[in-house]
Amino acid sequence: MYQVDIEEAKEKLLELIEAAMRGEEVAIAKDNQPVVKLVALPKKDKPDRKAGSAKGMVWMSDDFDEPLEEFKEYME
């Protein structure tokens, strides 16, 4: 881990972010006292997705679009 002053961090923010992404820890200091630590967030694993993997798990009845008997009086 290395330490930089706030003013230097303002000038080199992109470099510091790239260093954090490489796994380095960067401390940003004010008056020679570390106040912030810059570290990269862990990468999230994407779930394995495969098109059509739920095939056969969902079905729809043949009369799905037919009017409901309970609403017959409203449809006249």
TORKOL-4160 file (C-alpha; in steps of 0.2 Angstrom, whole numbers, padded with zeros to 4 digits, m for minus):
76
<pt num="1" X="0000" Y="0000" Z="0000"/>
<pt num="2" X="0006" Y="0017" Z="m0004"/>
<pt num="3" X="0001" Y="0034" Z="0002"/>
<pt num="4" X="m0003" Y="0050" Z="m0008"/>
<pt num="5" X="m0008" Y="0067" Z="m0003"/>
<pt num="6" X="m0026" Y="0074" Z="m0007"/>
<pt num="7" X="m0019" Y="0086" Z="m0019"/>
<pt num="8" X="m0008" Y="0073" Z="m0028"/>
<pt num="9" X="m0023" Y="0062" Z="m0028"/>
<pt num="10" X="m0033" Y="0075" Z="m0037"/>
<pt num="11" X="m0020" Y="0076" Z="m0051"/>
<pt num="12" X="m0017" Y="0057" Z="m0053"/>
<pt num="13" X="m0035" Y="0050" Z="m0049"/>
<pt num="14" X="m0035" Y="0040" Z="m0065"/>
<pt num="15" X="m0018" Y="0032" Z="m0061"/>
<pt num="16" X="m0023" Y="0028" Z="m0043"/>
<pt num="17" X="m0039" Y="0020" Z="m0049"/>
<pt num="18" X="m0029" Y="0009" Z="m0062"/>
<pt num="19" X="m0017" Y="0004" Z="m0048"/>
<pt num="20" X="m0032" Y="m0001" Z="m0037"/>
<pt num="21" X="m0039" Y="m0011" Z="m0051"/>
<pt num="22" X="m0022" Y="m0020" Z="m0052"/>
<pt num="23" X="m0024" Y="m0025" Z="m0034"/>
<pt num="24" X="m0014" Y="m0012" Z="m0025"/>
<pt num="25" X="m0021" Y="m0002" Z="m0010"/>
<pt num="26" X="m0019" Y="0017" Z="m0011"/>
<pt num="27" X="m0021" Y="0027" Z="0005"/>
<pt num="28" X="m0026" Y="0046" Z="0002"/>
<pt num="29" X="m0019" Y="0057" Z="0016"/>
<pt num="30" X="m0023" Y="0074" Z="0023"/>
<pt num="31" X="m0009" Y="0082" Z="0034"/>
<pt num="32" X="0001" Y="0066" Z="0032"/>
<pt num="33" X="m0013" Y="0056" Z="0040"/>
<pt num="34" X="m0022" Y="0042" Z="0030"/>
<pt num="35" X="m0040" Y="0046" Z="0028"/>
<pt num="36" X="m0046" Y="0036" Z="0013"/>
<pt num="37" X="m0041" Y="0019" Z="0006"/>
<pt num="38" X="m0044" Y="0016" Z="m0012"/>
<pt num="39" X="m0047" Y="m0002" Z="m0016"/>
<pt num="40" X="m0055" Y="m0011" Z="m0031"/>
<pt num="41" X="m0072" Y="m0020" Z="m0028"/>
<pt num="42" X="m0072" Y="m0038" Z="m0031"/>
<pt num="43" X="m0079" Y="m0044" Z="m0048"/>
<pt num="44" X="m0096" Y="m0052" Z="m0047"/>
<pt num="45" X="m0098" Y="m0069" Z="m0055"/>
<pt num="46" X="m0111" Y="m0069" Z="m0068"/>
<pt num="47" X="m0123" Y="m0083" Z="m0067"/>
<pt num="48" X="m0122" Y="m0096" Z="m0080"/>
<pt num="49" X="m0137" Y="m0092" Z="m0092"/>
<pt num="50" X="m0142" Y="m0102" Z="m0107"/>
<pt num="51" X="m0156" Y="m0098" Z="m0119"/>
<pt num="52" X="m0170" Y="m0111" Z="m0118"/>
<pt num="53" X="m0164" Y="m0118" Z="m0101"/>
<pt num="54" X="m0182" Y="m0117" Z="m0094"/>
<pt num="55" X="m0190" Y="m0126" Z="m0109"/>
<pt num="56" X="m0204" Y="m0137" Z="m0104"/>
<pt num="57" X="m0205" Y="m0129" Z="m0086"/>
<pt num="58" X="m0219" Y="m0117" Z="m0091"/>
<pt num="59" X="m0235" Y="m0121" Z="m0100"/>
<pt num="60" X="m0251" Y="m0112" Z="m0105"/>
<pt num="61" X="m0268" Y="m0120" Z="m0106"/>
<pt num="62" X="m0276" Y="m0120" Z="m0123"/>
<pt num="63" X="m0291" Y="m0109" Z="m0117"/>
<pt num="64" X="m0280" Y="m0096" Z="m0110"/>
<pt num="65" X="m0287" Y="m0082" Z="m0121"/>
<pt num="66" X="m0305" Y="m0088" Z="m0119"/>
<pt num="67" X="m0317" Y="m0076" Z="m0109"/>
<pt num="68" X="m0320" Y="m0081" Z="m0091"/>
<pt num="69" X="m0337" Y="m0088" Z="m0086"/>
<pt num="70" X="m0337" Y="m0076" Z="m0071"/>
<pt num="71" X="m0336" Y="m0061" Z="m0082"/>
<pt num="72" X="m0349" Y="m0066" Z="m0095"/>
<pt num="73" X="m0362" Y="m0053" Z="m0090"/>
<pt num="74" X="m0349" Y="m0039" Z="m0091"/>
<pt num="75" X="m0344" Y="m0044" Z="m0109"/>
<pt num="76" X="m0362" Y="m0043" Z="m0116"/>
